[in-house]
């Protein structure tokens, strides 16, 4: 059963915004995209933390992540990389407390030096040698 919270932005997503769906998860385009075709994979059950998803939810989220990734690659041939991320907790930047997985397409030249990738969430800590 899918638990929902009437006050949650992700529990009340209009059907027409859904770009993919399976039994335990759905996908939408991010309303504030970091890059074009930035998507969110969202479990249907209202739960804040990725680490509390069950095996079926994780499987379905992964399945949708793969499907949306392929769709983005079809839509934009310049996409040659992706960042996948989850914010867990306020200090990690989580602002909507319904688990969601970011799929962020990357293109050559979208930043001056992409080395370090997700390590840049902490300013000054991304580059290493």
N, C-alpha and C positions, 0 to 999 in steps of 0.2 A: 504494500500500500504506500502511496506517495503522500507524505505529510506536507502540508502547505501552511504558510503564514500569510494571512491577508495583508499584512503591513510590509511584506518583503517585495522589493522590486522584481526579483527573479522568480518569485512564486506567482506573479501576476503578469508575466510577459504576454502580450497579445499574440494569438496564434499566427497572425500574418507576419510577425517578426522572426518566427522560427525558420531556420534554414536547413535544419536536419534534426531528426529525432529517432530514438529507438525506445525500448521499454523503460529504461532507467535514467535516460539523459536526453538533453536537447542542446541545440547550438543556435546562437544568434551572432550577428555582427556586433562588435563593440560600439556603443554609442559615442565614445570618445577615443577613436582609434589612434594608436601610436604610429601605425603605418596603414596604408590601404589594405583592406581585407583582413584586418585584425578581428579575430573571432573569439567568442567565449563558448566553452563547453561547460554545461551546467547540469549537475544531477537534479532529477526531479524532486527528490526528497529534500525538504528544508533542513539543511545541516551546515554548520559554519565551517567545519574543519575537514580538509581533504583526508587527513589520517583517520577519520572516523567513518569513511565510506566503507561499504561492504564490498566483497569481491565482485558481485554482479554489477554494482554501480561503477566500480573501477574498470571492469571489462567494457561496459557500454560507453563510458566516457572515452576510453582509449579508442574504441571502434569509431566513434564519432570524430574524434581528433584526427584520425587517419583519413576518414572520408572528407572532412572539411579541408584538410591539407591538400588532398588530391584536387579538390574543386578549386582552391586558390591557385594551385599550379596551372590548371587549365585556363583560368581567367587571366592570369598575368605571367607570361613567359619570362619576365625579368626576375621573378622570385627565384632565388637560388639558396635560400637558407630560412630557418625559422628559429624563434625563441619560444619556448614553452615554459610557462611559469604559473605558480600558485602563491598567493599571499595568504598567510595564516597568522591572524592576529593583528591588532592595531599597530604594534611596533614594526610589523613587517609590511605595513601599508594597506592592509585590508580595510576597505570602507563599506562594502556590502557584505554582511555576515551570513551569506549563503555561498557555500563553496562554488568556485568557478575557476576554470583553467583557461589561461590566456594562450592563444595560438597567434603569434605575431610574425607575419611574413617579413623577410629581410631581402634586400636587394643590394647588389654591389654598389658601393658609393653612398648608401643611405646615411652613413656616419663616416667621419674621416678615418677612424681606425677602430674596427669592430672587435679587435683582440680583447679577450676577457669576458665578452658577452654579458651574461646575467650578473657577473661579478660587479658590474657598475651600479648595482642597486645601492651600494654603499660608496658614496663619492670618494674618489681617490684610491679605491682598492681594486679597481678593475684591471689595471696593467700590472704585469709581473714579469720577472725574468729569473 
